[in-house]
């Protein structure tokens, strides 16, 4: 555990099947999964070693050691060890809890059962006991916990279908082939264990998640170093003072007290005094600061977990804060990098509309010509009479069913293409229902639509496809399968129908198929193009459908040439592609389909609100450009009102550089000078951009770039231009990007813009982006849990991001900043009194407070009130935080806590410490009590100062609290009551009798606080300390109110609930942009189908069906903008706030 031998890389692995004795001599690792860090024996030493690697803990341990040296310690050791032990214990408990859940997860995986061939018979064995070389039998839906080699399968040709959702988030089935020499061994699925446990690919590639820290953490580290430097300076000043005092006064003072006992070295005395004051003044950065920060962050995390407004009832999925260290960073986001499919969209494809022979089906209009479904519910077409119908499928246009029943040949042929031209596999479940296994969700939507409309795909063999046409079974002979690839952007099948005719059925991107149509289709082409533009304007994914009649003689001759091309050894792919091009011509257009990849609920409103909060959203997607653009329009990231949309599609670095240069010329105009495609910045380093540059750009622009061009744009000599142009644009969409490119884009902005970034996605291809960003958010959607497992926060719907940032993030940042400002103020006021007292006690390192007060001040007297403020405080309500996104901007600009704010807090603390010391000192100077006795003794002075300090800091936190709860009242006033209770107890006769050495001052508290003059001193000190702050804040709010101040005042004045805002019906937007069909599956499944190798003998488990989700409304956007402007402008007649 403590030291492990580094394992050398294996060049090869020798395994003997089903022979454990032989394989054990190679000392392969076992299959036990270890993700935990500790066990019972190693927890304490390893955890303590890790904790004291932290600078803060090591520093306080060093102070503790100093306090054990009697010559320099003015404080007893318990003042440091108590809070240190508390911090270490709390952290240890947290680490132990986290590791317990790791052990629990490991045990759950390790104890899963498998069937292993042992001693010539199958035996149940736990996965953790599986050895390299074991032969394992797998059944349907069984979990796999090792790297296995497929030996044989019950499926024909030794095929096995696997789902890798837990590895890569993909739910589509993947095909694996058994070894040819072992494929006929048996009917069961048998596999050989190759790599176990830590040697598996998953464990080898799991990597380590980067440790993320917030900008406030980084700032605090800098400030703490400054404070340590300040502390050393104070120690040096007091040490020099002690040296001078020893030379000037000390000799006579010692002679008077002790006689001639020898001289004391003044320099050595100053050296000891330096360390003594380092111990005394260390409370300026108490260890309780770190404890309080962690407790506050933990509380904020629980608020996220408990938020019912971020709970998705559809899947019973709550929001989850998977880390407790980044909450305040959520209030400072400037850039959001989002995936598209499954993040902005539902990743559920639904057949919405179609155009057949020049007529649109799927739109239903009322008497006024407005589309029904936008204004009121319309009864859907009923499919209940068909037992095979998908109950989740809904279609509103009854005219299509009427055309089918009337026998329209074009409609029948159109639906026939949908039922025949695909790679879908069918099977029946136990209830006799057809289940489709699809490689592409788009194909699943089309085949399901054809099934519900009466053309049911039933089954296939390598040579035939069987469908049911309006109740009549029809078997088509499959003659050829022209598969899809990214270059062809289409797929075709050639079949012989029951009448003996040879037909070519094709579907693909409209821009591709339209080039291959017969000239006689010109009129229909024009009409269908208009329909496609209309579909694309609604953000639908479109697909053109066409067919062609083939003669027997021509097909036989063409098929012979195809067989020769398949047998060729040189230029095989080019020959096949040429034959495909030859036969896919003179097509007859049938129509087009429109599939909706539905936006998630609330996406449009969320994006609009985040834009108002000055957050820029970049979409990084693997989808094609047309699809991404349509989704951009659908969610209002792209609008027709934009000044210009720049599309970068160059194929070389030179072309990309030139396109970026032209785009910047259009954007900046003549305001900037250019040279050789590069922007000339005077006195500016490359990639350094500022807000002044952004303010020179007027208007809204968008940038769209594909993955090929992005690869060139990310090169060192071009990324300067890319970053500047992208940051000037309101919207950026990157299409066809790889997971690595997603991470590179995030790193580019993260590094050179010095901005806080957030990445959100739902699939395994988003993991690198999620890990690269400051904040990673995972959507628990359709594509497994890899994104969630790699994320810092997770929830089920994109719309919850708005509440996460504008409410929880903003509140967390607001609370943490207030907490830090108050904490530094409080401790400077508390600690610097010792500095002033040093000038009046001969720099002897005598403490001005009682030692017990020093020990309890930060952990008892003042800990709970500041925790309550840090956890519960809020300047405006959650609803106002959502309604006025502009409130989010101070966090992006670091306005609430920065170096300037820190110095203001230090100055405030120094002023308070002066008032706390010199007002009682002046009042006690040569003063007598009401009974005529002298009251200016050391202990009475200490009690008076301590009482004044507790009351002053309590009044100050009461002034700082914006949102009062019962907990705030109890903690603030209860802390004062606790102080007096402990004070009187420590100065009582009872405790003196038990601990006479620790509590020697009996009755001092009662005697001092019984004097009216003491209370007058406390009152004067309190007023002098807080009155300047009260005056300053009153004038600031009255003369220079912030937006938060105005909303808070308006919020207090409101006595009734906000009125509800009506939603306007959504109107369809027309656009000239057209969507291209996006095939989601890979090339090669056509060959697999025609070979017959994927024809199954048994049913596979059913897949989830399609869901129906209500469409979004965008009228909320107008209400939001109008409400934000109108309401804020009404706060004050003579004050204008720019939103």
Secondary structure, DSSP 8 states (H G I E B T S, - for coil): --S-------S-----TT-HHHHHTTT---S--------TTTHHHHHHHHHTTSHHHHHHHHHHHHHT-TTT-SS-THHHHHHHHHHHHHHHHHHHHHHHHHHHHHHHHHT-EEEEEETTEEEEEEGGG--TT-EEEE-TT----SEEEEEE-SSGGGEEEEEEHHHHSEEEEEEEE--TTTTTS-SSEEEEEEE-GGGSHHHHS---------HHHHHHHHHHHHHHHHHHHHHHHHHHHHHHHIIIIIHHHHHHHH-SS----HHHHHHHHHHHHHHHGGGGG-THHHHHHHHHHHHHHHHHHH-GGG-BTTTTB--EE--SS-GGGGGGEEEEEE-STTTTEEEEEEEEEEEETTEEES--B-TTS-BTTTSS-------TT-TTS-TT-----HHHHHHHHTT-HHHHHHHHHHHHSS--EEEE-TTS-EEEE-S-HHHHHHHHHHHHTTEEEEEE-SSEEEEEETTEEEEEEEEEEE---TTT-EEEEEEE-TTS-EEEEEEE-HHHHGGGB-GGGHHHHHHHHHHHHHHHHTT-EEEEEEEEEE-HHHHHHHHHHHHHHHH-SSSHHHHHHHHHHHHS-SBEEEEEEEEEEEE-TTHHHHHHHHHHTT-EEEEE-SS-HHHHHHHHHHTTSS-TTSSEEEEE--SSHHHHHHHHHHHHHHHHTTSS-EETTEE--TT--TT---HHHHHT--S-EEEEEEHHHHHHHTSTTTHHHHHHHHHHSSEEEEES--HHHHHHHHHHHHHHS--EEEEEESSGGGHHHHHHSSEEEEE-SSS-SHHHHH-SEEES-TTHHHHIIIIIIHHHHHHHHHHHHHHHHHHHHHHHHHHHHHTTTTT----SS-HHHHHHIIIIISHHHHHHHHHH--SS-HHHHHH-GGGGHHHHTT-SSSHHHHHHHHHHHHHHHHHHHHHHHHHHTT-B-TTS-B---HHHHHHHHHHHHHHHHHHHHHHH-SS--HHHHHHHHHHHHHHHHHHHHHTSHHHHHH-TTT---TTHHHHHHT-HHHHHHHHHHHHHHHHHHHHHHHHHHHHS--HHHHHHHHHHH--S---------------S--------S-TTHHHHHHHTTT--SS----------------HHHHHHHHHHHHHHHTS-TT-----
